[in-house]
């Protein structure tokens, strides 16, 4: 007996309770009405544990709105952050290495690509004396991958030093007055663009915050200047640098950048820094050489900050009342065509002492790839244009994504909870991952037509891809035909006539009733 036959037989008594009559289709209508505000799609997430290698939980799940597991992947290492599903059905997965070169919260080390069937197609580890990947990655439309990395700096860097910048680019030589760790280091932030499946050095573009620093302590150094007059640079003396006490020992983490996103329309990158409570936008249209300077690219500003928001005290403007972000994670643009397209979604972890919030931010971008800033003012806006808060709080990871119907999918990492709210702040979907001792860094929801021509193998009529043809498939097909749900997908054409209509519903019902 096949797996599908077994599943059909086990549900046979249940299915015969339903009859094909007007009451049956009325039942469909009621269910559709109750779920009409939920975005129909598949939610992707990885389960994470702490410790080198990510503990012993190494799985990624794809679930439907009924919380059925549609598909899953197993991994050799635990997740560093959220996974990404590509349109060819492959999975991009950031993972933790067992022996990182630099280690504190959010440590990763590698990125892997898996096929739909779970075969490892490619992997690359960035965990060496110079760099250590951590937290997030971002697949690009051209197939490359952006990776967030820590970048090691000593107090004094001499001639021939392999660390970035080489001679004269130690943190003391750059005007930093001191650090908060006994390893006497500073771990700055860089972004590396990696070409998958390459046998040679695959870094084709890079950006380093170390090239865009200002200090107002030592006038004899070349990066001396007024911090308040340099909002496009980062004050090297802001905040603490690491510490000596922690689960993983001493660290020199300065900015703790934790999320990265890419806007194809603007060719810009957004990153989030937990320790500065700011988000930053930079120009990706530059060459690597331009990215190390203050000129070039669509913006004409090289690798300098185009925009920053959340805590203007970092660039010595405004006051504590102007600070809007507190230890935030998860910054990303709302895609084109979605409600709020072009705006940013941010998970504000410590919105209050015991409450998180999700912000929708409308940055003041103009027609020249730049962001408006009046002299001696702070980057606007003053407030988010939409936010959601309530009985949820996570002090680690977490994030949110706008969905095509205007809803927002939110992940509370600490609670391993994923939930969906409307623009009116109504809760319409809620998932809590079973078990304990783990978290979900972030989750995304994909429409059923997302995979397109790269769709993996499927059973005709299995519309929710759970390996069985049953009542749920009829409900989903009814949504498609009535235009009340998501776009059509390949298994919905049950009669194989290239049209999705009532004939498919009738044929699917008859098929099920025959069992």
N, C-alpha and C positions, 0 to 999 in steps of 0.2 A: 504493500500500500504506500503510495507516495505521501510526502509531507503535506501537500495541499489536500489530498483525499482525507488524510487523518484529521486535518483541521476542519474540513467541511463536516465530517461525520460527527466530530465532537460538538459542533454547533447545530446539528441537524434539528434536534428537538426545539431549539430556540427559534430557528428560522421558520418553522411551520406554524408558529404562533401568529405570523403575519400573513394576511391575505391581500391579494392584489385587487383592491377595490378603492372606492373614493376615500374611505377612512384611512387606508394605508398612505395615500398621497397627502391627506390632510395632516397625518403625522409628520411627513416630510416637511410640510410647510411650517409647522410649529417649531421643529428642530432648527430649520433654516432661520426663522425669525429670532430664536434665542441666541444663535451664534452669528447673526448678521454683522455684529460689530467686531468680531474677531477676524484678524487677517488670516486667511487660509494659506497655509504654507508649512514648511518643514523647518524645525528649529535645530540648529547645530551647536554643540558645546562639547568641551572636554572636562573631565573630572580631574582635579588636581589635589595632591597632598604635598606637605612641606618636606624639607630635607633633600640632600643631594640625590639626584636621579628621580625625584618626585614621588618617593614612597613606593608602594606596590600597587597603586591604581593607575593604569595606563590605558584608558579607553576614551574614545570619542563617540558620541551618539548623535543620531538624527532621528527626531521624534515628530509625530504629527500632533494635531490639536487635541486628539483624544489621548495623548501621552503614550501612544504605542511606539515602540522602538521600530523604526522603519529600517534602519541600517546602523551598523557600528563598526569601528575600527579598533584593533588592539595595537599597542606600541611597546617598544622595549624600554622606553623612558617616559617619565611623567611630563605633563604639559607645563610649559613656561607661561603661556597665556592662551588666548583663544585660537582655535583653528579656523581655516578658511576653505570653503568649497569652491572649486573652480568650475567653469562651465563645461569642461570636458569630463566632469564627474570625479576628478582627482582631488585629493585632500592635501592642503599645505598645513603643516603641523610644527609649531615651535616647541622644542623640548629641552629638558634639563640634562646636562651632562653630569656624570658622577663626580668628576674632579675639576671644578671650575677654577680658573686662574684668579678670579676676583669673585667674591661671594658675599651676598646679603640678600634681603628680601627681593623676590622677583627674578632671581638668577635663572638663566636659561643655558644657552651654549650652542644650540644647534637648531637647524630647520630641516625638515624632511618632507618629501612628497610621496604620497601613497596612491595607488590605484583604487578604484571603487571596490575591488575585490580584496584589498588589503596588502597587495604586494608593494614592497619598498622600491620606489623608482629612482630616488636620488636623495642624498643628504649632504649637508655641509655643516661643519662645526667651527665656530668662532670662539675659541677659548685658549688664548695664548698670553704671552707676557705683555703684549701691547693692548689687545682688545678682549672683551668678554661680552658676548651677547647676553641680553637680559630682557625680560618682559616681552614686548610686542614685535611683530613683523607686519609688513604690508605688501601683499602681492600687487604688482603693477599691470596695467593693460598690455604692456609689451612682453609680459612673461617673466620679467625680472622681479626680485624681491628686495624690499627695503628692510634692513635690520637695525634695531636700536642696540648700541654697544656702549659699555663703559670703556674709557680710554685712560690708561694709567699715566700719571705724571709724578715724578720725583720733585723734591724741593729744588735741587740743582741738577740740570742736565748739561753734560759736558760734550765736547766734540766726539763724534762717533757714536753718541747715544742713539739706540734704536727707537726710543720712544718718540711719539709724534712731535714734530717741530724741531727735534734735535737740540743742538747746543743753544743755551740761553732761553729755553722754553719751559723750564721747571716752574712750579707754582710760585716759589719765592721770587724767581727772576721775572715773573709776570705781575708782581705787586701784591700777591696774597700775603697777609700778615701772619697767618697761623692756621693750623689744622687741628682737628679734635680726635686724632687717633695716634697711637704709638708706632704705627708703621710709617708715619711721616710721608704719606702719599695723598694725592688728590685724584679721584676717578671722575673725569669729566665725561661729556657725552659726545658721541659721533653717530652719524648715520652712514651705513654702507649699502650700496646697491649691488646685489649679487646676481649673476647670471647662472641659473640652474643648468645642470647637465654639461657643464664646461670642465674640461680636463686641465685647463691652465688657470692662472690667477683670474678669478672671475669677478673681482671688484671693478666695476666700470664707472662708478661715480661715488663721491664721498663728500660729506660735510662735517665740519668740526666746530663746535662752539668755541674751542680754544682759539680760533682765528678771529673771534668777534667779542673780545673782552675789553673792558674799560676799568680803570682804577684811578682813584683820586688821592692816593697816598704818597707815591714817589714820583716827583716830576722828572726824574732822570730816566725813567723808563718810557719806551716808545708808545705804550698804550695808556699813558697818563691823559686824563681829561675830566671834564665835569660829568658825573653820572647822570644828573638830571637833564643835562643838555645832550645826552646820548641814549635816547630811548630805543635805538636800534641795536644797541650793544648790551652785554650782560656784565654787571658789576661783579668782578671776581671775588670781592670781599663780602658778598651777601651770604648770610646763613652759615651754618656749621658744615663741617666736612667729616662725615662718618662718625665713628665712635669705637670704643674698645670693648663694650659689653654687648653681647647678642648671641643668638642661637648658633651663628656660624663664625663667631669670633670677631676680631677687629676688622673694620672696613673703612674705606675712604670715599664712600658714595657721597657726592656733592649734590647733584640735582635730582637724582632718582626719577628720571624720565620713564614713563610707564605705558605710554600709548602713542601710536603713530597712525596717521591716515594720509591719503593722497587724493587730490582733486585734479582729475584729468582735464577738465575745462580750463582751469587756471594754471595747471602744471605747478602746483604748490603743495607743500607738505605741512601738516599740522602735527605738533608733538605736545605732550603734557608733562610738566615737571611737578611732582608732588612736593618737593622740598621748597620750591619758590612759590607754590600755589599760583602758578601762571600756566597759560597755554601760549604757544608760539607758532607763527606761520613763517615759513621760509620759501624761497624761490628754488624750484627744481629744474627750471629751464636753463640753468647755468652749466658751464663746464666745471670740472673739478677745480681747475685753477681759478675760475671766476668765483666759485663757491667759497674759496679761501680769502676772497677780497671783498671790497665794498662797491664793486661795479660789475656790470654785465647781467645777462638774463633779461627776461621780459620786463622785470621791474627796474632794471638799471642799478640795482642795489647789491648785486652779488649775493653773498651768503648772509648779509646782515638780516636781523629780524624785520620782516615787513609789518608784523602785527604782534601784539601781546595783550593779554587780558587776564584779569583775575586778582592782581595784587600790585598796584602801581607803586607801592612803597619800595619794591625791588629796584626801580629806577628813580627813586627818591622824588617822587611826585605824589600828591595826594596824601591821605592819612589812613589810619586804621579803618575809618568808616567807609573808605572806598574799596576795601578788600572784599571781594565777592566769592572767591574760591578758597577752599581749605582742604589741602591734601587730596585734590581731585585726581581722578583717573578717567580714561576712556573718552578721548576727544575724537570726533569724526564729523565730516560734512554730511548734510542731508542731500541725497542724490537728486539730480535733475529730474523733474516730473513728479517728485513727491511733494506733498504739502510742506511748505517751509524750505523748498529747495535752495541750496546755497548757504543756508544757515548752519550753525554748528550745534552739535549735541554734546553735552559734557555731564559726566557723573561727578557731582560735588560731594565727596565722601563725608566730610565733616561739616555739613551745612549748619548744623547745631552740634552740641556736644554729644547727642545721642540720636541724631537724625541725619540721613543723607537726602539729597535732592538731585533731580535731573533738570538741567538748564537747556533751553533752546536760545541760542545767541545769534543775533543778526549783526555781523561785523560790518563796519563802515567802509566797504570796498568801493573804489571808484573805477573809472573806465581804463585806467592805466596800470592795472595789476597791483595797485597800491592801496593803502588804507589811510583814511583821513585822520589827521591828528593836528589840532590847533596848537600853536606855540605855547609851551609851558603848561599845556593841559594834559589830560590822561586819555589813553585810548578808550573810546566808547564801545558799546553803549553803557549807559548808567545801570541798566537792569536787563535781565533776560526778557524776551518777549513771551515766553511760556516756561512754566516749570511744574514739576510734579514732586511732591514730598508726602510724607506720611509715616506709617509705622514700619520703616525699614532703615537699617543702618549697617554699613560695612566700612571698616577702616582699611581694607585692602582691596586691590584690583577693582572689579565691577565695571559696569558701563551700560550704555543705552544706544539704541538705533531706531531711527524713524522708519516706519513701514509705509508701503505704497498707499494704503488707505488712510493715512494720517495718524494711526496708532503709534505708540512707542513701546518697543520691547526693552525691558529693564532687567539687568542681572544684579542681584544682591549676592556677592561672592561669598561672604561670611556664612550666609544661611543656605548656600547652594540652591537658591531660589531664582526662577525666571518668571516674570509676569508681564502682562501687556495691558496698557491703559490707553484710553481714548484722549483726544484733545480736550474733552470735558473732564478729564481726570477720573473717569470711571474704570474700575478694574473689570476686564472682560476675559482674562485668561490667567491661570496661575499654576505653576509647576514647582514642586519641591522634590529634589532628587533624593531617593531613599538612602538610608544609612547615615553614618556619621564619620567624623574625622577627615573630611575632605571639603573642597570648595569648587565652585565653577567660576573661573576668572571672568569670562564674558561669553555671551551667546548672540548668535545672529539667526534671523529667520529668512528663509528663501522661498520665493514663490514656486509653485509646482511646475511652471514653465521655464524656470531659470536655466536648467541644464540644456534645453534646446536640442540641437543636433548631437550633442555629446552625451545624451541621456544613456544611462547604463541599461543592461538587459532588464526586461520587465515581463510580467505575465499580463496578457491582454485582459482588461477588466479590473486589474488590481490597481485601482486609482490612487490609493494611499500608500502603495508600495510596502505593505506589511507581509507579503508572501501568501495572502489568502484573498479570495473574492467573497465578500460578505455584505451585510447591511450597510456598513460604513461607506463602502464603495458606491452603493446606490444613492445614498445621501449626498455624497460629493458630486456624483454625476448629475443629480438633479440640480444642484447649485450651478454647475457649469451651463447646463441647458437653459436655465432660467436667468442666467446672467447675474446671479446673486452672490457668486463666490469668485474664485480665482480663475485665471486663464486655463484653457483646455490643455491637457497633456496627452502624450501618445497612447497610454492604456485606455483612455476614455472612448476611443473610437472602437467600440466593442464589435460592431458589425463590419468594420474594415471597409467603409465606403468613403473615407476621407471627409465625412461630415459628422459633427457631434450634435445629435438631436434626440427627440423622444424615442426614435427607433432603437437607439443604444440603451436607453433606460429599460424599455420593454424587453429587449433581448437579454439584458443583464439580469433582470428580475426572473425571467423564465429560466435562465441558466441556473440561478441559485435555487429556485423552487424545484428543479429537477433532482437536486440532491436531497 
